[in-house]
Amino acid sequence: MNRNTKTSTSNHPHQELTARVTLPVDFRLQDFLTFHRRDKTELCERVSDNSVEKAMLINGVPCCLILTLSQNSAEISLAVDGDTAPLTPQALETLLRHMLGLTQDISAFEEAYKNDANISRLLKHSHGLRIPQTGTPFEAITWAITGQLISVEAAVSIRRRLIEKTGVPHSCGLLCQPDAGLLAATGISIYRECGYSNSKATTIQRVAQQLVDGELSLSLDDDPAAIAKNLLAVKGVGPWTVSYTLLRGFGYLDGSLHGDVAVRRNLQRLLALEEKPSEKETQQWLAPFSPYRALVAAHLWAMQSDQGY
């Protein structure tokens, strides 16, 4: 699909819904904006000031989410290219809370570990950290598979090319993040043209097809343990991919991202170790923090070289 398909159109029937929520006093606005600003070309998401526009297919219908945030509240509007909105107002509010990470019980974590020598240092830097969520769990697993063993920058570039090839245009001028139906029907050669290895291409296609066929479920109502078990049974999906999917797609805070290179590197800095800890050593260090192991990993991600660790 040519980039020129982003040209805005006005001949679509148009439905719009809105919802609003109050934000916690410690909500980290910039974390949310930064997460959606990863692709500087703004192919699928567009960030300006304190707002985010995100195009996606919802039940096969091209939609654009417009999230506007202030210090105290967040509002979401759903612009639909179609006659009927695919979400109810209540479902739209639920989606807003989920994407903002407001369903994550971070206060219990911070209260429990505020006096821990190492966690307290992380909290000093990233108090109030929540995990911004993808629009759907399927988007999270495509991110996870795409990002296996490569940099974030490389993953963003490959994802961008896939959206250019398969994304459905919305009248707001963005391309919709492709859903399972589109990616199941996308040929392996297209994935390869976008920069995917054969293994990653077949894994995404396999997951998408199983979702289309009803052999796999990624519902937010499903038990995370059951999701993890079912995903691990899919060829090409390993523990890191599952933990990342659960963290970014379900707000599940207890996956163990001990295999993540950045987590291990920053744990080395936090503990002032001479060498980067092994995956096993990192797994053992994270284990006592259950049910918040993935949240601790996210705090390690948030470490910056100029924070005096």
Backbone bond lengths (Angstrom), bond angles and torsions (degrees), N, CA, C in turn:
res aa  C-N    CA-C-N  psi(-1)  N-CA   C-N-CA  omega(-1)  CA-C   N-CA-C  phi
1 M - - - 1.468 - - 1.510 109.33 -
2 N 1.281 118.12 130.37 1.449 122.42 -177.41 1.517 111.22 -76.39
3 R 1.325 115.74 144.38 1.458 120.82 179.93 1.523 112.28 -55.72
4 N 1.329 116.93 -26.04 1.465 120.14 -178.60 1.518 113.47 -65.29
5 T 1.337 116.55 -13.75 1.462 118.61 177.78 1.521 111.50 -67.28
6 K 1.324 118.13 -7.45 1.455 120.28 177.84 1.526 112.49 -73.83
7 T 1.296 118.44 -6.99 1.458 120.90 179.81 1.522 110.61 -55.90
8 S 1.318 116.67 128.05 1.461 120.90 -177.40 1.521 111.12 -67.85
9 T 1.322 115.79 144.14 1.454 121.82 176.90 1.511 109.15 -123.21
10 S 1.332 116.20 164.01 1.466 120.00 -177.15 1.517 112.39 -130.47
11 N 1.353 117.66 11.10 1.457 118.64 -175.40 1.529 112.82 -99.30
12 H 1.345 117.24 13.24 1.458 120.42 178.55 1.524 109.88 -88.15
13 P 1.326 118.27 138.42 1.462 119.48 165.93 1.529 107.48 -57.79
14 H 1.321 117.78 146.12 1.456 118.83 -169.10 1.525 110.55 -134.73
15 Q 1.343 115.26 126.94 1.458 122.06 173.83 1.517 108.33 -119.74
16 E 1.316 117.31 146.32 1.462 119.65 179.07 1.520 110.49 -140.58
17 L 1.339 115.80 134.63 1.456 124.20 174.75 1.520 108.38 -121.63
18 T 1.325 117.17 156.72 1.462 121.09 176.02 1.517 110.23 -138.31
19 A 1.328 115.78 156.08 1.462 123.02 174.58 1.519 107.90 -152.10
20 R 1.325 116.65 155.79 1.465 121.34 -177.32 1.529 109.52 -140.19
21 V 1.348 115.97 143.93 1.462 121.48 175.83 1.518 109.06 -134.85
22 T 1.325 115.88 156.89 1.459 122.11 174.17 1.523 108.97 -87.74
23 L 1.330 116.21 138.02 1.458 120.92 -179.49 1.531 111.16 -94.89
24 P 1.330 117.35 146.57 1.470 120.44 174.62 1.526 110.28 -64.37
25 V 1.310 116.49 155.91 1.470 119.99 -177.85 1.527 111.33 -65.34
26 D 1.345 117.55 -24.10 1.459 120.03 -178.58 1.527 112.86 -98.87
27 F 1.345 117.39 16.62 1.464 119.21 -177.89 1.524 110.02 -65.09
28 R 1.335 115.39 132.37 1.472 122.15 -176.31 1.533 108.81 -96.75
29 L 1.303 115.39 89.33 1.463 122.41 -174.60 1.526 111.76 -58.17
30 Q 1.320 116.53 -43.37 1.470 119.41 -175.16 1.527 112.44 -65.66
31 D 1.332 117.98 -30.91 1.461 120.34 176.40 1.525 110.50 -59.19
32 F 1.320 115.52 -44.77 1.457 120.54 -178.39 1.529 110.85 -66.39
33 L 1.329 116.85 -44.37 1.462 120.38 -179.51 1.524 111.05 -65.95
34 T 1.327 116.98 -40.50 1.463 121.03 -179.46 1.515 111.58 -63.77
35 F 1.319 116.73 -39.85 1.464 120.66 179.73 1.527 110.85 -58.98
36 H 1.317 117.29 -39.01 1.467 121.32 -177.65 1.532 112.55 -89.86
37 R 1.329 116.15 1.75 1.456 120.52 -179.67 1.532 111.39 -103.89
38 R 1.331 117.37 10.79 1.464 119.74 -173.60 1.529 112.42 -63.61
39 D 1.329 117.80 -36.77 1.461 119.78 178.61 1.525 108.60 -95.34
40 K 1.323 115.83 104.73 1.461 120.94 -174.62 1.532 112.59 -66.52
41 T 1.340 118.09 -17.63 1.458 120.01 -179.29 1.524 112.02 -78.27
42 E 1.345 117.57 -10.29 1.466 122.51 176.82 1.521 111.56 54.15
43 L 1.299 115.48 47.21 1.458 121.02 -179.53 1.522 111.93 -75.16
44 C 1.328 115.88 -42.28 1.464 122.47 -174.85 1.529 111.72 -116.72
45 E 1.340 116.47 -29.95 1.455 122.45 178.30 1.529 109.15 -125.33
46 R 1.311 115.59 144.37 1.470 120.44 -179.85 1.527 108.11 -133.33
47 V 1.330 116.21 124.71 1.464 121.74 -177.58 1.518 109.09 -115.27
48 S 1.318 116.76 130.24 1.463 121.49 175.65 1.516 108.46 -145.73
49 D 1.333 115.44 128.59 1.467 121.21 -177.04 1.532 109.00 51.76
50 N 1.326 117.37 -118.20 1.456 121.00 -178.58 1.524 112.29 -109.91
51 S 1.320 116.73 34.37 1.457 119.44 -179.60 1.522 110.71 -132.12
52 V 1.318 114.95 152.98 1.460 122.63 178.08 1.523 108.48 -130.90
53 E 1.323 116.10 130.04 1.459 121.44 169.50 1.529 108.16 -108.92
54 K 1.301 116.39 133.25 1.462 120.40 -178.45 1.524 108.90 -137.84
55 A 1.335 116.04 122.86 1.462 120.70 178.77 1.528 109.31 -94.57
56 M 1.313 116.48 135.29 1.456 121.16 -179.05 1.519 109.91 -158.10
57 L 1.313 115.44 157.59 1.455 120.78 173.88 1.519 108.82 -89.31
58 I 1.320 116.55 128.16 1.462 121.90 175.21 1.518 107.37 -119.49
59 N 1.311 115.22 113.43 1.473 120.99 -173.72 1.528 111.02 54.09
60 G 1.334 115.39 36.87 1.457 121.44 177.82 1.508 115.37 82.45
61 V 1.332 117.62 -1.46 1.469 121.98 -177.24 1.526 109.76 -98.92
62 P 1.343 118.56 128.80 1.464 120.54 177.29 1.530 110.82 -64.94
63 C 1.324 116.18 123.88 1.461 121.90 -177.84 1.526 109.40 -134.72
64 C 1.313 115.11 156.38 1.455 120.84 173.34 1.525 108.28 -128.03
65 L 1.324 115.77 121.56 1.455 121.34 174.83 1.524 108.30 -88.59
66 I 1.309 116.43 130.90 1.463 121.08 174.90 1.519 107.40 -118.88
67 L 1.337 116.60 109.83 1.451 122.25 -179.10 1.518 109.06 -106.44
68 T 1.327 115.95 123.55 1.453 121.97 -179.75 1.520 108.46 -119.28
69 L 1.340 116.21 122.15 1.455 121.09 -173.88 1.519 111.08 -116.41
70 S 1.327 114.96 141.63 1.457 121.73 172.47 1.524 107.19 -124.12
71 Q 1.302 117.23 -174.02 1.458 120.08 -178.90 1.524 111.67 -64.99
72 N 1.325 117.09 -29.99 1.461 120.38 -172.60 1.515 115.27 -113.32
73 S 1.329 117.89 -16.90 1.463 118.67 -174.02 1.519 111.27 -149.71
74 A 1.325 114.34 166.94 1.462 121.59 175.95 1.517 108.25 -136.54
75 E 1.319 115.76 138.81 1.458 121.60 178.14 1.520 109.01 -123.25
76 I 1.312 116.28 142.17 1.454 121.16 176.43 1.523 109.25 -123.83
77 S 1.316 115.54 135.20 1.459 121.58 172.46 1.518 107.95 -118.28
78 L 1.325 115.77 142.69 1.455 121.72 178.87 1.521 108.40 -115.79
79 A 1.337 116.19 109.30 1.461 120.97 177.43 1.521 107.92 -96.78
80 V 1.319 116.68 121.25 1.461 122.59 -171.84 1.517 110.13 -112.28
81 D 1.325 116.79 127.19 1.465 120.91 171.66 1.528 108.07 -86.24
82 G 1.318 114.78 80.49 1.459 119.63 -177.91 1.509 110.53 172.17
83 D 1.326 115.69 175.24 1.462 121.28 -176.70 1.517 113.24 -82.36
84 T 1.349 116.76 -25.56 1.458 120.61 -173.23 1.514 110.44 -129.46
85 A 1.328 117.31 130.88 1.461 121.23 178.11 1.522 109.54 -70.46
86 P 1.353 118.17 133.45 1.455 120.63 -177.88 1.528 113.89 -82.57
87 L 1.336 117.49 -0.45 1.447 121.88 177.68 1.519 110.09 -130.29
88 T 1.329 116.45 149.99 1.457 121.33 171.18 1.520 108.72 -83.34
89 P 1.339 118.12 162.18 1.469 119.08 176.10 1.530 112.71 -56.17
90 Q 1.332 117.02 -38.41 1.466 120.22 179.14 1.529 110.94 -65.43
91 A 1.329 116.82 -42.03 1.468 120.71 178.71 1.517 110.90 -65.54
92 L 1.333 117.46 -33.88 1.459 121.34 178.58 1.534 110.04 -67.03
93 E 1.327 117.08 -41.87 1.466 119.78 176.86 1.525 111.05 -63.89
94 T 1.332 116.74 -39.63 1.462 120.84 177.34 1.518 110.74 -61.42
95 L 1.330 116.93 -42.04 1.458 121.59 177.67 1.522 110.77 -62.55
96 L 1.316 117.37 -41.47 1.463 121.69 179.24 1.528 110.55 -61.30
97 R 1.325 116.87 -48.93 1.471 120.64 179.40 1.525 110.64 -59.77
98 H 1.321 115.51 -41.24 1.460 119.78 -178.78 1.521 111.04 -65.35
99 M 1.334 117.97 -49.29 1.465 121.11 -177.08 1.525 111.84 -62.17
100 L 1.325 117.17 -33.84 1.463 121.21 179.85 1.525 112.65 -78.47
101 G 1.322 117.16 -11.79 1.458 120.66 -178.04 1.520 113.61 81.03
102 L 1.329 117.48 17.47 1.462 120.74 -175.90 1.527 112.93 -73.63
103 T 1.322 117.51 -13.61 1.461 120.62 178.30 1.528 111.88 -85.71
104 Q 1.331 117.27 -4.41 1.470 121.42 -177.65 1.533 110.68 -85.62
105 D 1.331 116.08 129.77 1.464 121.42 -175.46 1.529 110.09 -85.57
106 I 1.331 115.25 70.64 1.458 118.45 -177.68 1.528 112.48 -78.88
107 S 1.327 117.46 -23.90 1.465 119.70 -179.15 1.519 111.00 -64.89
108 A 1.336 116.92 -37.91 1.465 120.19 178.26 1.524 110.41 -64.48
109 F 1.322 116.32 -40.05 1.465 120.65 178.18 1.526 111.00 -63.00
110 E 1.320 116.40 -48.38 1.455 119.73 -175.93 1.525 111.29 -67.03
111 E 1.314 117.39 -35.60 1.467 120.70 177.18 1.523 110.98 -67.07
112 A 1.327 115.76 -40.65 1.466 120.16 -176.83 1.522 112.75 -68.36
113 Y 1.347 117.29 -32.29 1.465 119.89 -171.87 1.523 113.95 -119.08
114 K 1.323 117.75 15.77 1.463 119.48 -177.29 1.523 112.88 -64.84
115 N 1.336 116.57 -22.19 1.462 119.63 179.36 1.520 113.37 -101.87
116 D 1.331 117.01 2.25 1.455 120.33 175.55 1.527 108.91 -70.85
117 A 1.326 116.61 133.10 1.463 120.59 -172.81 1.519 112.63 -56.35
118 N 1.338 117.54 -41.95 1.456 120.40 -176.57 1.525 112.84 -86.75
119 I 1.335 117.26 -43.79 1.462 120.20 -178.75 1.526 110.75 -64.83
120 S 1.328 117.14 -36.43 1.465 119.24 179.74 1.527 110.92 -61.76
121 R 1.328 117.25 -32.68 1.466 120.13 177.01 1.525 110.72 -68.71
122 L 1.334 116.58 -38.64 1.461 119.77 176.51 1.525 110.65 -66.04
123 L 1.336 116.12 -41.91 1.461 119.77 -178.66 1.528 112.01 -65.98
124 K 1.316 116.13 -30.61 1.464 118.94 177.02 1.519 110.48 -60.58
125 H 1.318 115.15 -34.18 1.466 120.30 179.60 1.515 112.73 -85.94
126 S 1.338 117.26 -39.94 1.476 119.63 -170.56 1.525 112.70 -131.11
127 H 1.322 115.56 43.88 1.470 120.47 174.06 1.527 110.39 -56.65
128 G 1.323 116.06 136.75 1.460 120.35 178.24 1.514 114.00 84.63
129 L 1.334 117.60 7.34 1.460 120.75 -176.94 1.518 111.82 -61.84
130 R 1.316 115.21 124.52 1.458 122.75 171.56 1.520 107.89 -119.82
131 I 1.327 116.33 162.40 1.450 120.39 -178.26 1.522 109.15 -100.45
132 P 1.348 118.45 105.47 1.466 119.54 175.48 1.525 110.14 -56.93
133 Q 1.331 115.68 140.43 1.458 120.78 -173.39 1.530 111.94 -106.23
134 T 1.316 115.08 150.05 1.458 120.60 171.49 1.526 109.23 -68.76
135 G 1.322 115.80 166.47 1.466 119.49 -178.66 1.518 113.16 -64.18
136 T 1.340 116.06 -34.98 1.464 121.75 178.74 1.528 108.77 -141.60
137 P 1.335 117.83 156.56 1.468 119.82 174.09 1.526 112.62 -60.07
138 F 1.344 117.80 -32.38 1.460 119.24 178.53 1.527 110.44 -64.20
139 E 1.305 117.73 -38.94 1.465 119.67 175.65 1.521 110.27 -60.69
140 A 1.339 116.58 -38.52 1.465 120.00 179.96 1.520 111.83 -63.10
141 I 1.327 117.25 -42.47 1.470 117.66 -177.99 1.523 111.32 -73.22
142 T 1.324 118.30 -30.59 1.463 118.22 175.13 1.528 110.06 -67.30
143 W 1.329 117.42 -38.61 1.465 121.02 174.04 1.519 109.58 -59.60
144 A 1.344 116.59 -46.56 1.458 121.10 -175.60 1.523 111.43 -62.85
145 I 1.320 117.09 -46.64 1.467 120.56 -179.48 1.526 109.98 -65.76
146 T 1.321 116.19 -42.95 1.467 120.43 179.06 1.524 110.85 -59.25
147 G 1.339 116.44 -39.01 1.458 121.05 -173.45 1.513 115.61 -86.60
148 Q 1.329 118.48 1.66 1.461 120.36 -179.36 1.532 110.95 -58.22
149 L 1.334 116.62 119.48 1.463 123.88 170.71 1.526 114.54 62.37
150 I 1.343 117.53 21.53 1.463 120.25 174.27 1.525 108.67 -133.57
151 S 1.320 116.97 167.76 1.462 121.46 -179.31 1.521 111.01 -72.08
152 V 1.333 115.43 161.81 1.460 120.26 176.13 1.528 110.07 -60.02
153 E 1.328 116.77 -41.20 1.466 120.77 -178.43 1.531 110.85 -61.23
154 A 1.332 116.95 -42.84 1.460 120.24 179.23 1.520 110.72 -66.09
155 A 1.339 116.91 -40.69 1.466 120.73 179.74 1.526 111.04 -63.75
156 V 1.333 116.82 -41.29 1.468 121.12 178.42 1.526 110.24 -61.20
157 S 1.316 116.58 -42.67 1.462 120.94 -179.06 1.526 111.88 -64.73
158 I 1.325 117.38 -43.67 1.464 121.34 179.54 1.526 110.23 -66.69
159 R 1.335 116.45 -44.15 1.469 120.60 178.20 1.522 110.23 -59.33
160 R 1.337 116.56 -41.30 1.466 120.90 -179.48 1.529 110.80 -58.93
161 R 1.328 116.26 -45.44 1.455 119.29 -178.61 1.527 111.59 -65.64
162 L 1.340 116.72 -34.69 1.462 119.60 178.20 1.526 110.50 -66.73
163 I 1.327 117.15 -40.36 1.465 120.25 177.93 1.521 110.66 -65.94
164 E 1.332 116.62 -38.55 1.470 119.95 177.02 1.523 111.32 -60.66
165 K 1.322 116.49 -35.94 1.463 121.25 -178.29 1.527 112.77 -79.50
166 T 1.321 117.93 -32.94 1.469 120.35 -169.20 1.519 114.95 -122.54
167 G 1.331 117.96 -13.71 1.459 119.95 -173.67 1.522 113.55 -67.97
168 V 1.321 115.48 141.70 1.468 122.61 177.24 1.534 108.26 -90.08
169 P 1.338 119.26 129.05 1.463 120.05 -178.87 1.522 112.52 -70.96
170 H 1.319 115.15 142.92 1.464 122.18 172.58 1.518 108.25 -110.51
171 S 1.321 116.89 154.05 1.465 121.02 -175.74 1.526 113.16 -65.13
172 C 1.340 118.23 -12.38 1.465 120.51 176.40 1.523 111.44 -74.67
173 G 1.340 117.11 -10.41 1.449 121.02 179.37 1.510 114.76 102.10
174 L 1.352 117.50 -2.12 1.458 122.04 177.88 1.527 110.20 -100.87
175 L 1.326 116.09 162.65 1.460 121.88 172.65 1.522 109.41 -97.53
176 C 1.314 115.93 137.46 1.463 120.53 -178.50 1.521 111.20 -73.73
177 Q 1.323 116.04 136.40 1.450 121.44 170.23 1.529 108.27 -54.59
178 P 1.352 119.61 124.17 1.464 120.79 -177.57 1.519 112.37 -65.07
179 D 1.331 115.83 142.75 1.457 120.79 179.98 1.521 110.19 -95.05
180 A 1.339 116.02 -175.10 1.462 120.52 -176.62 1.524 111.97 -62.88
181 G 1.319 117.56 -38.00 1.459 120.51 -179.69 1.516 112.00 -61.00
182 L 1.332 116.33 -43.81 1.464 120.13 179.87 1.530 111.51 -66.94
183 L 1.332 116.75 -44.65 1.458 119.08 -175.14 1.522 112.31 -76.14
184 A 1.318 118.02 -24.46 1.463 119.95 173.35 1.516 110.47 -67.33
185 A 1.331 115.72 -33.86 1.465 120.60 -177.30 1.530 113.18 -88.76
186 T 1.329 117.15 -3.06 1.460 121.30 -179.36 1.527 110.02 -82.96
187 G 1.319 116.36 127.89 1.460 121.23 -178.43 1.517 112.82 -68.93
188 I 1.325 116.56 151.40 1.461 121.41 -179.70 1.521 111.13 -58.52
189 S 1.319 117.57 -34.63 1.464 120.29 -179.34 1.531 111.30 -61.67
190 I 1.336 116.96 -34.03 1.470 120.44 178.06 1.521 110.07 -66.48
191 Y 1.349 116.35 -45.66 1.467 119.66 176.82 1.528 110.74 -57.12
192 R 1.332 115.85 -44.10 1.455 120.03 -177.84 1.525 110.92 -63.25
193 E 1.328 117.43 -37.69 1.460 121.17 177.06 1.531 111.08 -62.94
194 C 1.324 116.33 -28.47 1.463 120.96 -179.41 1.530 112.59 -81.74
195 G 1.330 116.95 -11.78 1.459 120.27 178.50 1.511 115.03 111.65
196 Y 1.328 117.32 3.60 1.462 120.24 178.07 1.529 110.40 -76.48
197 S 1.336 115.53 144.12 1.457 119.38 169.02 1.522 108.17 -70.33
198 N 1.305 116.01 163.01 1.460 119.22 178.76 1.522 110.88 -60.53
199 S 1.327 116.25 -39.00 1.466 120.80 -179.88 1.524 111.94 -63.13
200 K 1.336 117.32 -47.76 1.463 120.54 179.73 1.530 111.14 -65.23
201 A 1.324 116.63 -40.20 1.464 120.47 179.77 1.518 111.11 -60.77
202 T 1.321 116.52 -48.07 1.468 119.39 -178.31 1.524 110.85 -68.41
203 T 1.332 118.00 -31.08 1.469 120.16 178.69 1.517 111.08 -67.76
204 I 1.346 117.47 -46.63 1.469 119.76 178.38 1.523 109.91 -62.42
205 Q 1.317 116.54 -45.24 1.459 119.47 179.60 1.522 111.20 -61.94
206 R 1.328 116.60 -38.93 1.464 121.28 -179.39 1.535 111.34 -65.62
207 V 1.337 116.40 -46.39 1.470 120.19 178.10 1.522 110.45 -61.24
208 A 1.340 116.45 -45.14 1.462 120.83 -179.18 1.525 110.89 -61.09
209 Q 1.327 116.81 -44.13 1.458 119.86 -178.77 1.519 111.49 -65.95
210 Q 1.322 117.76 -38.50 1.463 119.99 178.40 1.525 111.35 -65.97
211 L 1.323 117.00 -34.19 1.461 120.11 175.52 1.527 110.55 -67.48
212 V 1.316 117.02 -43.64 1.467 121.51 178.94 1.528 110.43 -61.96
213 D 1.333 116.43 -40.06 1.470 121.03 -177.37 1.519 113.14 -80.97
214 G 1.333 117.62 -5.84 1.458 120.50 -178.69 1.511 114.15 78.87
215 E 1.333 117.32 11.73 1.462 120.73 178.91 1.529 111.51 -81.92
216 L 1.320 116.59 -15.29 1.460 122.75 -178.31 1.519 108.24 -137.02
217 S 1.322 116.42 143.54 1.466 121.30 178.07 1.518 109.44 -125.32
218 L 1.325 115.59 136.90 1.463 121.70 173.92 1.523 109.48 -125.66
219 S 1.321 115.85 44.72 1.460 120.98 179.51 1.520 110.24 -77.82
220 L 1.327 116.28 141.12 1.459 120.65 177.43 1.525 111.59 -64.06
221 D 1.315 117.50 -16.28 1.467 121.36 178.50 1.520 112.56 -85.23
222 D 1.347 117.58 -9.17 1.461 120.66 -177.80 1.523 110.85 -75.17
223 D 1.327 115.79 155.44 1.454 122.14 176.98 1.533 109.29 -72.20
224 P 1.337 118.72 127.24 1.472 120.53 -178.39 1.528 113.25 -56.39
225 A 1.325 117.36 -36.85 1.463 119.85 179.51 1.521 110.80 -63.59
226 A 1.331 116.40 -39.32 1.471 120.36 178.80 1.524 110.27 -68.91
227 I 1.335 116.93 -39.80 1.463 120.45 177.92 1.523 109.71 -61.25
228 A 1.329 116.47 -45.66 1.459 120.64 -179.56 1.525 110.97 -59.66
229 K 1.316 116.58 -45.66 1.466 120.74 -179.54 1.524 110.97 -61.72
230 N 1.326 116.46 -43.88 1.473 120.21 -178.14 1.526 111.82 -69.06
231 L 1.328 116.77 -37.49 1.461 119.44 179.51 1.524 111.72 -69.70
232 L 1.327 116.55 -38.31 1.461 119.30 179.81 1.523 111.91 -65.62
233 A 1.327 116.34 -20.21 1.465 120.32 177.91 1.526 112.24 -78.92
234 V 1.345 116.43 -10.24 1.466 120.89 179.67 1.526 108.77 -85.93
235 K 1.303 118.00 125.89 1.456 122.29 179.56 1.527 110.57 -59.30
236 G 1.330 116.08 129.69 1.454 121.05 -179.90 1.514 114.20 97.58
237 V 1.341 117.41 -7.86 1.464 121.91 179.61 1.525 108.57 -106.96
238 G 1.329 116.36 117.99 1.453 120.94 -179.08 1.519 112.40 -112.10
239 P 1.332 117.51 -176.60 1.473 121.77 -175.65 1.526 114.12 -58.41
240 W 1.348 117.74 -42.21 1.461 118.72 -179.61 1.524 110.71 -62.93
241 T 1.334 116.87 -43.79 1.464 121.39 -179.85 1.522 110.80 -61.29
242 V 1.321 116.43 -41.05 1.467 120.43 179.34 1.523 110.33 -65.52
243 S 1.341 117.22 -47.98 1.467 119.84 -178.53 1.514 111.81 -62.32
244 Y 1.339 117.72 -40.45 1.461 120.84 178.91 1.530 110.43 -66.36
245 T 1.328 116.82 -41.75 1.465 120.87 178.79 1.519 111.05 -61.44
246 L 1.321 116.43 -44.51 1.471 120.33 179.81 1.525 111.20 -65.86
247 L 1.337 116.63 -36.32 1.459 119.98 -179.70 1.520 111.68 -70.98
248 R 1.342 117.63 -48.69 1.463 121.54 -173.94 1.524 113.76 -85.85
249 G 1.329 116.43 -22.72 1.457 119.03 -176.86 1.505 115.02 -104.12
250 F 1.339 116.35 -22.40 1.466 120.88 -175.16 1.525 112.83 -125.08
251 G 1.330 117.73 -5.31 1.456 120.04 -176.80 1.512 112.74 64.97
252 Y 1.337 116.46 27.38 1.464 121.81 -178.60 1.523 108.17 -84.85
253 L 1.329 117.17 121.46 1.453 121.96 -167.47 1.521 114.08 -97.30
254 D 1.342 118.16 6.94 1.468 119.03 -174.27 1.521 113.97 -118.10
255 G 1.318 119.38 15.92 1.458 118.96 171.25 1.526 109.57 -70.30
256 S 1.310 117.43 155.00 1.465 120.26 -179.23 1.520 110.05 -107.59
257 L 1.323 115.98 106.80 1.457 121.65 -177.59 1.529 110.77 -94.20
258 H 1.327 115.41 41.03 1.464 120.34 -175.59 1.525 112.87 -66.43
259 G 1.333 117.33 -19.23 1.458 120.06 178.91 1.512 113.84 -86.18
260 D 1.323 117.58 -4.52 1.460 121.54 -177.29 1.535 110.18 -73.88
261 V 1.317 116.41 126.53 1.464 121.18 -176.04 1.527 111.42 -61.67
262 A 1.334 117.69 -42.90 1.466 120.51 -178.57 1.527 110.89 -66.17
263 V 1.316 117.66 -37.24 1.462 121.15 177.29 1.527 109.84 -61.89
264 R 1.317 116.91 -45.89 1.469 120.84 -179.48 1.527 111.22 -66.60
265 R 1.317 116.98 -41.04 1.465 120.65 -180.00 1.525 111.18 -63.52
266 N 1.324 116.27 -43.87 1.459 118.67 -177.87 1.519 112.37 -76.99
267 L 1.320 117.53 -25.45 1.462 119.74 172.78 1.530 109.61 -66.69
268 Q 1.316 116.67 -37.38 1.468 120.71 175.31 1.526 110.17 -58.29
269 R 1.323 116.47 -43.63 1.463 120.59 179.50 1.519 111.64 -68.12
270 L 1.318 116.14 -42.52 1.462 119.54 -178.46 1.521 111.37 -61.67
271 L 1.337 116.73 -41.20 1.463 121.60 -176.27 1.521 112.55 -92.90
272 A 1.340 116.66 0.08 1.465 122.07 -179.71 1.525 111.08 55.69
273 L 1.335 116.36 47.96 1.460 121.48 179.80 1.519 110.04 -87.82
274 E 1.314 116.42 150.62 1.462 120.30 179.30 1.524 111.35 -71.96
275 E 1.330 117.08 -32.56 1.457 121.53 -179.56 1.522 110.30 -126.43
276 K 1.315 115.70 155.33 1.459 120.92 177.15 1.523 109.20 -65.47
277 P 1.335 118.90 130.67 1.468 120.05 -179.55 1.521 111.28 -65.00
278 S 1.327 115.75 150.07 1.458 120.80 177.49 1.520 109.82 -71.18
279 E 1.327 115.99 169.69 1.464 119.33 176.37 1.526 110.53 -59.30
280 K 1.328 117.01 -42.68 1.463 120.35 -179.16 1.519 111.28 -64.53
281 E 1.327 116.91 -42.39 1.464 120.40 178.83 1.525 110.96 -64.57
282 T 1.331 116.26 -40.09 1.468 120.12 177.93 1.519 110.68 -65.66
283 Q 1.320 117.22 -41.60 1.465 121.87 177.47 1.527 110.51 -59.59
284 Q 1.317 116.24 -43.22 1.464 120.33 -180.00 1.523 111.41 -66.85
285 W 1.345 117.25 -36.94 1.459 119.95 179.21 1.526 111.37 -68.35
286 L 1.325 117.19 -38.17 1.460 121.27 -178.56 1.530 112.69 -74.50
287 A 1.330 116.92 -28.13 1.472 121.57 -171.21 1.531 114.38 -51.81
288 P 1.329 120.83 -44.51 1.465 119.84 -177.70 1.526 114.50 -64.87
289 F 1.333 117.14 -14.49 1.465 119.96 -177.28 1.529 112.76 -89.78
290 S 1.316 117.86 3.92 1.464 120.81 174.41 1.528 108.57 -58.45
291 P 1.333 119.21 135.55 1.477 129.86 13.09 1.535 114.97 -96.50
292 Y 1.335 117.28 36.42 1.459 120.76 -177.69 1.534 112.22 -126.49
293 R 1.332 117.87 25.77 1.465 119.73 -174.39 1.526 112.41 -60.85
294 A 1.325 117.65 -42.54 1.467 119.89 -179.35 1.525 111.27 -70.01
295 L 1.312 117.56 -32.33 1.460 120.45 176.93 1.524 110.07 -67.13
296 V 1.328 117.19 -40.28 1.467 120.08 174.93 1.525 109.84 -61.16
297 A 1.325 116.78 -42.45 1.465 120.39 177.31 1.522 110.52 -59.68
298 A 1.320 117.54 -40.05 1.469 120.88 178.97 1.530 110.76 -64.76
299 H 1.335 117.22 -37.11 1.465 119.65 175.35 1.529 110.86 -64.67
300 L 1.327 116.29 -35.90 1.468 119.43 175.56 1.525 110.41 -65.83
301 W 1.330 117.26 -40.35 1.469 120.30 175.06 1.526 110.89 -55.53
302 A 1.336 114.99 -38.27 1.467 119.98 -172.72 1.526 113.53 -75.81
303 M 1.331 116.98 -9.14 1.461 119.14 178.93 1.521 110.75 -61.06
304 Q 1.320 116.13 141.65 1.466 121.32 178.81 1.524 108.49 -127.53
305 S 1.315 115.25 151.64 1.466 120.27 -173.52 1.521 113.04 -64.69
306 D 1.328 117.19 -20.53 1.469 118.48 -175.55 1.525 112.64 -100.21
307 Q 1.323 117.10 17.07 1.457 119.13 -177.22 1.531 113.78 -94.55
308 G 1.325 117.52 0.89 1.450 120.00 173.82 1.514 114.95 78.57
309 Y 1.322 117.95 30.17 1.460 120.63 -179.67 1.529 110.18 -76.65
